[in-house]
């Protein structure tokens, strides 16, 4: 494994709003290189526990190095445990360890800088590499499978829905035409197809012409939106009183899911609006303490331009 380089976004905002207790239990569901987790671990004392989860085995290895370094530096007696798994399973992961409630949860959704910058992972249109895009290399579905095996309708739907790409139908058509001659096996081959599908006059809109299609395929390969949708309510319910859940998103689809489900946790009543009083019995779990998402400061953006699209939303349990 090469050096796992990833700058944690909105680091101070995340740590400050977690209101970390020295003997608390915290879960970082997307531990990455350990940037956010390291900052949390620094505030934990004896009795404190950090559980770091990641789908990427390389991230788990890098986080172990970083977190052990933090413990040596601070001479802390806090504990941490790293789990190679999908964060959608965090409630079960905690229960298996006898943990029924936690004081804080952090999710930093999306692809890490290390994954983008590792050419062989196939996440980026900047490098020529096999079409992979798996966050967990043990998963079966790859980007090549999506590109070469999905129907034209399926491809069009995915690229439009997950990539919000106006040329989705045309891109899907061009992909199917191209793969009839030979499988599309590399990122650059896919980029060529996308460039051919998007009219020349429209290629300058919104950055690199392949950006939205690559995003869509990556989301499909990793089931990212389904995972996010399926974890939030269970994670909120696992919070102890006054516990905090923080989620950093990087595009509108993710943020929409977070906002919707945090609001549902804030007001879970399912009674028809014409009912004068609630009869369903579902009570609010807490409140979303970010009326507007927290974004990176100008100083952070200057140091880390990749933080430009990051948005942090926070939910606090009653």
C-alpha positions as a Markdown table, in Angstrom:
| # | Residue | x | y | z |
|---|---|---|---|---|
| 1 | Unk | 0.0 | 0.0 | 0.0 |
| 2 | Unk | 1.3 | 3.5 | -0.9 |
| 3 | Unk | 1.0 | 6.4 | 1.5 |
| 4 | Unk | -2.6 | 7.0 | 2.4 |
| 5 | Unk | -3.0 | 10.7 | 2.0 |
| 6 | Unk | -6.4 | 12.3 | 2.8 |
| 7 | Unk | -7.0 | 15.7 | 4.3 |
| 8 | Unk | -10.0 | 15.5 | 6.7 |
| 9 | Unk | -12.6 | 18.2 | 5.7 |
| 10 | Unk | -14.4 | 20.4 | 8.2 |
| 11 | Unk | -12.2 | 18.9 | 10.9 |
| 12 | Unk | -12.6 | 21.6 | 13.6 |
| 13 | Unk | -16.3 | 21.9 | 13.0 |
| 14 | Unk | -16.8 | 18.1 | 13.4 |
| 15 | Unk | -14.7 | 17.8 | 16.5 |
| 16 | Unk | -16.2 | 20.9 | 18.2 |
| 17 | Unk | -19.9 | 19.9 | 17.5 |
| 18 | Unk | -19.4 | 16.3 | 18.7 |
| 19 | Unk | -19.0 | 17.7 | 22.3 |
| 20 | Unk | -16.6 | 14.8 | 23.0 |
| 21 | Unk | -16.7 | 13.2 | 26.5 |
| 22 | Unk | -13.4 | 11.8 | 27.7 |
| 23 | Unk | -15.0 | 8.5 | 28.6 |
| 24 | Unk | -17.4 | 8.5 | 25.7 |
| 25 | Unk | -18.0 | 5.9 | 22.9 |
| 26 | Unk | -17.7 | 7.2 | 19.3 |
| 27 | Unk | -18.1 | 5.7 | 15.9 |
| 28 | Unk | -16.4 | 6.9 | 12.7 |
| 29 | Unk | -18.2 | 5.0 | 10.0 |
| 30 | Unk | -15.8 | 6.1 | 7.3 |
| 31 | Unk | -12.5 | 6.1 | 9.0 |
| 32 | Unk | -10.4 | 6.6 | 5.9 |
| 33 | Unk | -6.8 | 7.5 | 6.8 |
| 34 | Unk | -7.8 | 8.3 | 10.4 |
| 35 | Unk | -7.8 | 12.1 | 10.1 |
| 36 | Unk | -11.2 | 12.7 | 11.9 |
| 37 | Unk | -10.7 | 9.7 | 14.1 |
| 38 | Unk | -7.3 | 10.9 | 15.2 |
| 39 | Unk | -8.7 | 14.2 | 16.3 |
| 40 | Unk | -11.5 | 12.4 | 18.3 |
| 41 | Unk | -9.0 | 10.0 | 19.9 |
| 42 | Unk | -6.9 | 12.9 | 21.1 |
| 43 | Unk | -9.8 | 14.0 | 23.3 |
| 44 | Unk | -10.6 | 10.6 | 24.7 |
| 45 | Unk | -9.2 | 9.4 | 28.0 |
| 46 | Unk | -9.2 | 6.2 | 30.0 |
| 47 | Unk | -12.6 | 4.6 | 29.5 |
| 48 | Unk | -13.0 | 6.3 | 26.1 |
| 49 | Unk | -13.5 | 4.1 | 23.0 |
| 50 | Unk | -13.4 | 4.9 | 19.3 |
| 51 | Unk | -14.7 | 2.4 | 16.7 |
| 52 | Unk | -13.5 | 3.1 | 13.2 |
| 53 | Unk | -15.2 | 1.3 | 10.2 |
| 54 | Unk | -14.3 | 1.4 | 6.6 |
| 55 | Unk | -15.0 | -0.7 | 3.4 |
| 56 | Unk | -11.5 | -0.1 | 2.1 |
| 57 | Unk | -8.8 | -2.5 | 3.6 |
| 58 | Unk | -6.1 | 0.0 | 2.7 |
| 59 | Unk | -7.9 | 2.7 | 4.8 |
| 60 | Unk | -8.1 | 0.3 | 7.8 |
| 61 | Unk | -4.4 | -0.3 | 7.5 |
| 62 | Unk | -3.6 | 3.4 | 7.2 |
| 63 | Unk | -5.9 | 4.4 | 10.1 |
| 64 | Unk | -4.3 | 1.8 | 12.4 |
| 65 | Unk | -0.9 | 3.4 | 11.8 |
| 66 | Unk | -2.3 | 6.9 | 12.4 |
| 67 | Unk | -4.3 | 6.1 | 15.5 |
| 68 | Unk | -1.5 | 4.2 | 17.1 |
| 69 | Unk | 0.7 | 7.2 | 16.5 |
| 70 | Unk | -1.8 | 9.4 | 18.2 |
| 71 | Unk | -1.9 | 7.1 | 21.3 |
| 72 | Unk | 1.9 | 7.1 | 21.5 |
| 73 | Unk | 2.1 | 10.9 | 21.1 |
| 74 | Unk | -0.5 | 11.6 | 23.7 |
| 75 | Unk | 0.3 | 8.7 | 26.0 |
| 76 | Unk | -3.4 | 8.2 | 26.1 |
| 77 | Unk | -5.1 | 5.1 | 27.6 |
| 78 | Unk | -8.1 | 5.5 | 25.3 |
| 79 | Unk | -9.0 | 2.5 | 23.2 |
| 80 | Unk | -9.8 | 2.1 | 19.5 |
| 81 | Unk | -11.0 | -0.7 | 17.3 |
| 82 | Unk | -10.9 | -0.8 | 13.6 |
| 83 | Unk | -13.4 | -2.9 | 11.6 |
| 84 | Unk | -13.2 | -3.7 | 7.9 |
| 85 | Unk | -16.9 | -3.5 | 7.0 |
| 86 | Unk | -19.6 | -1.4 | 5.5 |
| 87 | Unk | -20.8 | 1.4 | 7.8 |
| 88 | Unk | -24.4 | 0.3 | 7.0 |
| 89 | Unk | -23.7 | -2.5 | 9.5 |
| 90 | Unk | -22.6 | -0.1 | 12.3 |
| 91 | Unk | -25.5 | -0.9 | 14.7 |
| 92 | Unk | -24.8 | -4.7 | 14.4 |
| 93 | Unk | -21.0 | -4.0 | 14.8 |
| 94 | Unk | -21.7 | -2.2 | 18.0 |
| 95 | Unk | -24.2 | -4.8 | 19.3 |
| 96 | Unk | -21.7 | -7.6 | 18.7 |
| 97 | Unk | -19.3 | -5.7 | 21.1 |
| 98 | Unk | -22.0 | -5.3 | 23.7 |
| 99 | Unk | -22.5 | -1.6 | 22.9 |
| 100 | Unk | -26.1 | -0.5 | 23.0 |
| 101 | Unk | -25.6 | 3.2 | 22.8 |
| 102 | Unk | -22.9 | 5.6 | 21.7 |
| 103 | Unk | -22.1 | 9.3 | 22.3 |
| 104 | Unk | -21.3 | 10.3 | 18.8 |
| 105 | Unk | -21.3 | 9.1 | 15.2 |
| 106 | Unk | -19.4 | 10.6 | 12.2 |
| 107 | Unk | -19.8 | 9.8 | 8.5 |
| 108 | Unk | -17.8 | 11.4 | 5.8 |
| 109 | Unk | -19.6 | 10.2 | 2.7 |
| 110 | Unk | -18.0 | 9.6 | -0.7 |
| 111 | Unk | -14.5 | 8.8 | -2.1 |
| 112 | Unk | -11.4 | 9.7 | -0.2 |
| 113 | Unk | -8.6 | 11.7 | -1.8 |
| 114 | Unk | -6.4 | 8.5 | -1.6 |
| 115 | Unk | -8.9 | 6.5 | -3.6 |
| 116 | Unk | -9.2 | 9.3 | -6.2 |
| 117 | Unk | -5.4 | 9.6 | -6.5 |
| 118 | Unk | -4.7 | 5.9 | -6.7 |
| 119 | Unk | -4.7 | 5.4 | -10.4 |
| 120 | Unk | -5.2 | 1.6 | -10.3 |
| 121 | Unk | -8.5 | 2.0 | -8.3 |
| 122 | Unk | -10.2 | 3.4 | -11.4 |
| 123 | Unk | -12.1 | 6.1 | -9.6 |
| 124 | Unk | -10.7 | 9.0 | -11.6 |
| 125 | Unk | -11.0 | 10.1 | -15.2 |
| 126 | Unk | -7.5 | 11.7 | -14.8 |
| 127 | Unk | -5.7 | 8.4 | -15.0 |
| 128 | Unk | -5.8 | 5.5 | -17.5 |
| 129 | Unk | -6.7 | 2.4 | -15.4 |
| 130 | Unk | -9.0 | -0.6 | -15.4 |
| 131 | Unk | -12.6 | 0.3 | -14.7 |
| 132 | Unk | -13.0 | -0.8 | -11.1 |
| 133 | Unk | -14.3 | 1.9 | -8.7 |
| 134 | Unk | -14.9 | -0.6 | -5.8 |
| 135 | Unk | -14.4 | 0.9 | -2.3 |
| 136 | Unk | -14.2 | -2.7 | -1.1 |
| 137 | Unk | -12.1 | -4.7 | -3.5 |
| 138 | Unk | -13.8 | -7.8 | -2.1 |
| 139 | Unk | -17.1 | -6.8 | -3.7 |
| 140 | Unk | -18.0 | -8.5 | -6.9 |
| 141 | Unk | -19.6 | -5.7 | -9.0 |
| 142 | Unk | -17.1 | -3.4 | -10.8 |
| 143 | Unk | -17.5 | -0.4 | -13.0 |
| 144 | Unk | -16.5 | -2.6 | -16.0 |
| 145 | Unk | -19.5 | -4.8 | -15.2 |
| 146 | Unk | -21.9 | -1.8 | -15.1 |
| 147 | Unk | -20.5 | -0.3 | -18.3 |
| 148 | Unk | -20.4 | -3.6 | -20.3 |
| 149 | Unk | -23.4 | -5.6 | -18.9 |
| 150 | Unk | -26.1 | -3.1 | -18.0 |
| 151 | Unk | -28.8 | -2.5 | -20.6 |
| 152 | Unk | -29.0 | 0.9 | -22.4 |
| 153 | Unk | -32.1 | 1.8 | -20.3 |
| 154 | Unk | -30.4 | 0.9 | -17.1 |
| 155 | Unk | -27.3 | 2.9 | -18.0 |
| 156 | Unk | -29.3 | 5.9 | -19.0 |
| 157 | Unk | -31.3 | 5.8 | -15.7 |
| 158 | Unk | -28.2 | 5.5 | -13.6 |
| 159 | Unk | -26.3 | 8.3 | -15.3 |
| 160 | Unk | -29.3 | 10.6 | -15.2 |
| 161 | Unk | -30.4 | 9.8 | -11.6 |
| 162 | Unk | -27.0 | 9.5 | -9.9 |
| 163 | Unk | -25.0 | 11.8 | -12.1 |
| 164 | Unk | -27.7 | 14.4 | -12.9 |
| 165 | Unk | -26.3 | 14.3 | -16.4 |
| 166 | Unk | -28.5 | 15.9 | -19.1 |
| 167 | Unk | -26.9 | 13.8 | -21.8 |
| 168 | Unk | -27.4 | 10.5 | -20.0 |
| 169 | Unk | -29.6 | 8.9 | -22.7 |
| 170 | Unk | -27.0 | 9.8 | -25.4 |
| 171 | Unk | -24.1 | 8.6 | -23.3 |
| 172 | Unk | -25.8 | 5.3 | -22.7 |
| 173 | Unk | -26.5 | 4.9 | -26.4 |
| 174 | Unk | -22.8 | 5.6 | -27.3 |
| 175 | Unk | -21.6 | 3.2 | -24.6 |
| 176 | Unk | -23.8 | 0.3 | -26.0 |
| 177 | Unk | -22.6 | 1.1 | -29.6 |
| 178 | Unk | -19.0 | 1.1 | -28.6 |
| 179 | Unk | -19.1 | -2.1 | -26.5 |
| 180 | Unk | -20.5 | -4.0 | -29.4 |
| 181 | Unk | -17.1 | -3.7 | -31.1 |
| 182 | Unk | -15.1 | -4.6 | -28.0 |
| 183 | Unk | -15.6 | -4.3 | -24.2 |
| 184 | Unk | -14.9 | -1.0 | -22.6 |
| 185 | Unk | -12.2 | -1.9 | -20.1 |
| 186 | Unk | -10.4 | 1.3 | -19.1 |
| 187 | Unk | -11.2 | 4.7 | -17.7 |
| 188 | Unk | -9.7 | 6.5 | -20.8 |
| 189 | Unk | -11.8 | 4.3 | -23.1 |
| 190 | Unk | -14.9 | 5.3 | -21.2 |
| 191 | Unk | -13.9 | 9.0 | -21.3 |
| 192 | Unk | -13.5 | 8.8 | -25.1 |
| 193 | Unk | -17.0 | 7.4 | -25.4 |
| 194 | Unk | -18.5 | 10.1 | -23.1 |
| 195 | Unk | -16.7 | 12.9 | -25.0 |
| 196 | Unk | -18.0 | 11.5 | -28.3 |
| 197 | Unk | -21.6 | 11.5 | -26.9 |
| 198 | Unk | -21.6 | 15.0 | -25.5 |
| 199 | Unk | -21.9 | 17.7 | -28.2 |
| 200 | Unk | -18.7 | 19.7 | -28.5 |
| 201 | Unk | -20.5 | 23.0 | -27.5 |
| 202 | Unk | -21.7 | 21.4 | -24.2 |
| 203 | Unk | -18.5 | 19.9 | -23.0 |
| 204 | Unk | -17.3 | 23.1 | -21.3 |
| 205 | Unk | -20.3 | 23.1 | -19.0 |
| 206 | Unk | -19.7 | 22.0 | -15.4 |
| 207 | Unk | -16.1 | 20.9 | -15.5 |
| 208 | Unk | -14.8 | 17.7 | -17.1 |
| 209 | Unk | -17.4 | 16.0 | -19.4 |
| 210 | Unk | -16.9 | 12.6 | -17.7 |
| 211 | Unk | -17.3 | 13.9 | -14.1 |
| 212 | Unk | -21.0 | 13.2 | -13.7 |
| 213 | Unk | -21.0 | 9.9 | -15.5 |
| 214 | Unk | -18.1 | 8.6 | -13.4 |
| 215 | Unk | -19.9 | 9.8 | -10.2 |
| 216 | Unk | -23.0 | 7.9 | -11.3 |
| 217 | Unk | -21.2 | 4.6 | -12.1 |
| 218 | Unk | -19.2 | 4.8 | -8.8 |
| 219 | Unk | -22.5 | 5.3 | -6.8 |
| 220 | Unk | -24.0 | 2.3 | -8.5 |
| 221 | Unk | -21.0 | 0.1 | -8.0 |
| 222 | Unk | -20.9 | 0.8 | -4.3 |
| 223 | Unk | -24.6 | 1.2 | -3.6 |
| 224 | Unk | -23.7 | 4.5 | -1.9 |
| 225 | Unk | -27.2 | 6.1 | -1.7 |
| 226 | Unk | -28.9 | 2.9 | -0.5 |
| 227 | Unk | -26.3 | 2.5 | 2.2 |
| 228 | Unk | -26.7 | 6.0 | 3.4 |
| 229 | Unk | -30.5 | 5.8 | 3.4 |
| 230 | Unk | -30.5 | 2.5 | 5.3 |
| 231 | Unk | -28.2 | 3.5 | 8.1 |
| 232 | Unk | -29.4 | 6.9 | 9.4 |
| 233 | Unk | -32.5 | 6.0 | 11.4 |
| 234 | Unk | -30.9 | 3.1 | 13.1 |
| 235 | Unk | -27.8 | 5.1 | 13.9 |
| 236 | Unk | -29.8 | 8.0 | 15.4 |
| 237 | Unk | -31.7 | 5.5 | 17.6 |
| 238 | Unk | -28.4 | 4.2 | 18.8 |
| 239 | Unk | -27.3 | 7.6 | 20.1 |
| 240 | Unk | -27.4 | 8.1 | 23.9 |
| 241 | Unk | -29.2 | 11.1 | 25.3 |
| 242 | Unk | -27.5 | 14.3 | 24.0 |
| 243 | Unk | -25.5 | 12.1 | 21.6 |
| 244 | Unk | -24.6 | 13.7 | 18.2 |
| 245 | Unk | -24.6 | 12.3 | 14.7 |
| 246 | Unk | -22.6 | 14.2 | 12.0 |
| 247 | Unk | -22.7 | 13.5 | 8.3 |
| 248 | Unk | -20.5 | 15.2 | 5.6 |
| 249 | Unk | -21.8 | 15.0 | 2.1 |
| 250 | Unk | -20.4 | 16.1 | -1.2 |
| 251 | Unk | -23.3 | 16.3 | -3.6 |
| 252 | Unk | -26.9 | 17.1 | -3.6 |
| 253 | Unk | -28.3 | 13.6 | -3.8 |
| 254 | Unk | -26.5 | 12.6 | -0.5 |
| 255 | Unk | -27.4 | 15.8 | 1.2 |
| 256 | Unk | -31.0 | 15.5 | 0.2 |
| 257 | Unk | -31.1 | 12.0 | 1.9 |
| 258 | Unk | -29.5 | 13.3 | 5.1 |
| 259 | Unk | -31.8 | 16.3 | 5.3 |
| 260 | Unk | -34.9 | 14.2 | 4.7 |
| 261 | Unk | -34.1 | 11.5 | 7.3 |
| 262 | Unk | -32.8 | 13.9 | 9.9 |
| 263 | Unk | -36.1 | 15.8 | 9.6 |
| 264 | Unk | -38.0 | 12.4 | 9.9 |
| 265 | Unk | -36.1 | 11.7 | 13.1 |
| 266 | Unk | -37.0 | 15.2 | 14.3 |
| 267 | Unk | -40.7 | 14.6 | 13.4 |
| 268 | Unk | -41.5 | 11.0 | 12.9 |
| 269 | Unk | -45.3 | 11.4 | 13.3 |
| 270 | Unk | -47.2 | 9.6 | 10.5 |
| 271 | Unk | -50.6 | 10.9 | 11.3 |
| 272 | Unk | -52.6 | 12.6 | 8.5 |
| 273 | Unk | -52.2 | 16.4 | 8.7 |
| 274 | Unk | -55.9 | 16.9 | 9.4 |
| 275 | Unk | -55.6 | 14.9 | 12.7 |
| 276 | Unk | -55.8 | 17.4 | 15.6 |
| 277 | Unk | -53.5 | 15.3 | 17.8 |
| 278 | Unk | -50.9 | 12.6 | 17.1 |
| 279 | Unk | -52.3 | 9.0 | 17.5 |
| 280 | Unk | -49.4 | 7.1 | 15.9 |
| 281 | Unk | -47.3 | 7.3 | 19.1 |
| 282 | Unk | -44.1 | 8.1 | 17.3 |
| 283 | Unk | -42.1 | 10.7 | 19.3 |
| 284 | Unk | -39.3 | 13.0 | 18.1 |
| 285 | Unk | -35.8 | 11.5 | 18.7 |
| 286 | Unk | -34.0 | 14.8 | 18.7 |
| 287 | Unk | -33.4 | 17.8 | 16.5 |
| 288 | Unk | -31.3 | 18.8 | 13.6 |
| 289 | Unk | -29.0 | 21.6 | 15.0 |
| 290 | Unk | -27.9 | 22.8 | 11.6 |
| 291 | Unk | -30.7 | 24.8 | 10.0 |
| 292 | Unk | -28.2 | 25.4 | 7.1 |
| 293 | Unk | -25.4 | 23.0 | 6.3 |
| 294 | Unk | -21.9 | 24.0 | 7.6 |
| 295 | Unk | -19.5 | 24.6 | 4.8 |
| 296 | Unk | -15.7 | 25.0 | 4.6 |
| 297 | Unk | -14.2 | 28.4 | 5.5 |
| 298 | Unk | -12.2 | 30.4 | 3.0 |
| 299 | Unk | -9.0 | 29.4 | 4.8 |
| 300 | Unk | -9.8 | 25.7 | 4.5 |
| 301 | Unk | -10.7 | 26.0 | 0.8 |
| 302 | Unk | -7.4 | 27.7 | 0.1 |
| 303 | Unk | -5.6 | 24.8 | 1.8 |
| 304 | Unk | -7.8 | 22.0 | 0.4 |
| 305 | Unk | -9.9 | 22.9 | -2.7 |
| 306 | Unk | -11.6 | 19.5 | -2.5 |
| 307 | Unk | -13.5 | 20.7 | 0.5 |
| 308 | Unk | -15.5 | 23.1 | -1.8 |
| 309 | Unk | -18.6 | 20.8 | -2.1 |
| 310 | Unk | -18.5 | 19.5 | 1.5 |
| 311 | Unk | -21.6 | 20.1 | 3.6 |
| 312 | Unk | -21.9 | 19.1 | 7.2 |
| 313 | Unk | -25.3 | 18.4 | 8.9 |
| 314 | Unk | -25.7 | 17.5 | 12.6 |
| 315 | Unk | -28.4 | 15.8 | 14.6 |
| 316 | Unk | -28.6 | 15.8 | 18.4 |
| 317 | Unk | -30.5 | 13.2 | 20.3 |
| 318 | Unk | -32.9 | 14.3 | 23.1 |
